[in-house]
Amino acid sequence: IRINQQSYFEALCLNSLAQFRNLKVLGLNDNFIESFGSDESIFRCIPGLESLRLDSNCLSSVKTTHLEDTSRLRELFLSRNKLSSLDRDLFRAQSTFLKHLYLSDNQLTRLNECTFHNLRCLFSLDLSHNKLSMLPYFAFKDLQSLTNLFLESNELTEINELVFVDLKKLKTLCLNHNRIAWLHRDAFKSCTSLVDHYLHANRIERINSKLFAQQKNLRRLYLNENRLSKIPNGALRELRGLRFLGLSSNRLVDINQHVFKDAASLEELWLSDNAIQRVDEWAFKSLFLLERLILSRNRLRELAFDLFKPLAQLKELWLHDNPLDYGSVSANYKQIFRNLSELYILSISFVHVNESIKSDEQIKSIRENHKKLRFFSIDFYSK
């Protein structure tokens, strides 16, 4: 049964649903429900309920007693309400069956360390778009089945070592768009099954070389839009299956030969919008599988002869908006780009160029040397 689409419910009283004792799905979303009325056992008449949608209402509180008779719930939607706190034992009746819990877009400022305890079947927990500034120790303890945890768009400032304990099945962790400036070196030690790790759009200035040591199954790591000035050597050592690494919009200045040494499985690397002035000639020596490299909007003035030599599988190379010296690159073009036979996108720009140089035969030869090029962009900037 669905009672939604702005039906203007302000208080909830479901005695009229007693005739539907075997009801499995109840949709009350997109109304104006502010409270559960005076009846604290509001769902007593439908004990077999498996999916309850209360999202997009005006609820400011939910009591433990309101959910006491919904022990068979598998899905509970409470997103887009006005909840500012959650009772300590709010979900105690749902410990056996609850798999999906949605609490995003509320006004939560804190969590009780016991609120989610014993939800052993919980698969997905969404706490995004709230006002959480900290996470208590063991906040997610005993969530043995948790696979997806969404905490993005809160006000978190740090992650300590006792928050994500026992989350051995967690595959997706979203911490992006917070205010995180500090991460304990063991913050993710228990998250051994992580596949997607979102840490972008925070205020992280440094990371410990052991931070990702236990995440051997990681495939995608987003660290872009932070304040990193350096990636410590060995930080990627255990990430042998990493396919994507986002480091754009940081404060990186130099890329040495050791940073990506252990990232042989990388297929996509974002390094744009930094302040990179130098990339070591052997910085990409292990990246044999790399297909997309974004180095645009940095401060590169030259490209080392063998910089791209190992990148035989590269398909996209974005170098635009760098102050590359035309004379140096054009004179050594064949040497610098000689192994990029699979390239089909090339975007590059130069400075220190006279108008007469733009018709240089060297430019015309680029397409001839790269038969698979589908997109070729070259820009010139005056000194």
PETA-V687856 format. One record per backbone hydrogen bond with DSSP energy under -0.5 kcal/mol. NH is the residue of the N-H (numbers start at 0). CO is the residue of the C=O. If there is no record, write none. Layout:
{{NH | CO} {NH | CO}}
//
This chain:
{{2 | 0} {2 | 26} {4 | 28} {5 | 29} {11 | 34} {12 | 10} {16 | 13} {17 | 14} {19 | 16} {22 | 19} {25 | 50} {26 | 0} {27 | 25} {27 | 52} {29 | 54} {30 | 55} {31 | 8} {33 | 9} {34 | 9} {38 | 35} {39 | 37} {41 | 38} {43 | 40} {45 | 42} {47 | 20} {48 | 45} {49 | 23} {50 | 23} {51 | 74} {52 | 25} {53 | 51} {53 | 76} {55 | 78} {56 | 79} {57 | 32} {59 | 33} {65 | 62} {66 | 62} {66 | 63} {67 | 64} {69 | 66} {72 | 69} {73 | 49} {74 | 49} {75 | 99} {76 | 51} {77 | 75} {77 | 101} {79 | 103} {81 | 58} {83 | 59} {86 | 61} {89 | 86} {90 | 114} {91 | 88} {93 | 90} {94 | 91} {96 | 70} {97 | 93} {98 | 73} {99 | 73} {100 | 123} {101 | 75} {102 | 100} {102 | 125} {104 | 127} {106 | 82} {108 | 83} {109 | 83} {114 | 111} {116 | 113} {117 | 140} {118 | 115} {119 | 94} {119 | 117} {120 | 94} {121 | 118} {122 | 98} {123 | 98} {124 | 147} {125 | 100} {126 | 124} {126 | 149} {128 | 151} {130 | 107} {132 | 108} {137 | 161} {138 | 135} {139 | 162} {140 | 137} {142 | 139} {143 | 141} {145 | 142} {146 | 122} {147 | 122} {148 | 171} {149 | 124} {150 | 148} {150 | 173} {152 | 175} {154 | 131} {156 | 132} {158 | 181} {162 | 159} {163 | 186} {164 | 162} {166 | 163} {167 | 165} {169 | 166} {170 | 146} {171 | 146} {172 | 195} {173 | 148} {174 | 172} {174 | 197} {176 | 199} {177 | 200} {178 | 155} {180 | 156} {181 | 156} {183 | 158} {186 | 183} {188 | 185} {190 | 187} {191 | 189} {193 | 190} {194 | 170} {195 | 170} {196 | 219} {197 | 172} {197 | 195} {198 | 196} {198 | 221} {200 | 223} {201 | 224} {202 | 179} {204 | 180} {210 | 207} {212 | 209} {214 | 211} {215 | 213} {217 | 214} {218 | 194} {219 | 194} {220 | 243} {221 | 196} {222 | 220} {222 | 245} {224 | 247} {225 | 248} {226 | 203} {228 | 204} {231 | 229} {234 | 231} {236 | 233} {238 | 235} {239 | 237} {241 | 238} {242 | 218} {243 | 218} {244 | 267} {245 | 220} {246 | 244} {246 | 269} {248 | 271} {250 | 227} {252 | 228} {254 | 277} {255 | 253} {258 | 255} {260 | 257} {262 | 259} {265 | 262} {266 | 242} {267 | 242} {268 | 291} {269 | 244} {270 | 268} {270 | 293} {272 | 295} {273 | 296} {274 | 251} {276 | 252} {277 | 252} {279 | 254} {282 | 279} {284 | 281} {286 | 283} {287 | 285} {288 | 263} {289 | 286} {290 | 266} {291 | 266} {292 | 315} {293 | 268} {294 | 292} {294 | 317} {296 | 319} {298 | 275} {300 | 276} {306 | 303} {308 | 305} {310 | 307} {311 | 309} {312 | 287} {313 | 310} {314 | 290} {315 | 290} {316 | 344} {317 | 292} {318 | 316} {318 | 346} {323 | 321} {323 | 348} {324 | 300} {325 | 323} {325 | 350} {328 | 324} {329 | 325} {330 | 326} {331 | 327} {332 | 329} {335 | 331} {336 | 332} {339 | 336} {340 | 338} {342 | 339} {343 | 314} {344 | 314} {345 | 374} {346 | 316} {347 | 376} {348 | 318} {349 | 378} {350 | 323} {351 | 380} {352 | 380} {356 | 353} {357 | 354} {358 | 355} {359 | 356} {362 | 359} {363 | 359} {364 | 360} {365 | 362} {367 | 363} {368 | 364} {369 | 365} {372 | 369} {373 | 343} {374 | 343} {376 | 345} {378 | 347} {380 | 349}}
//
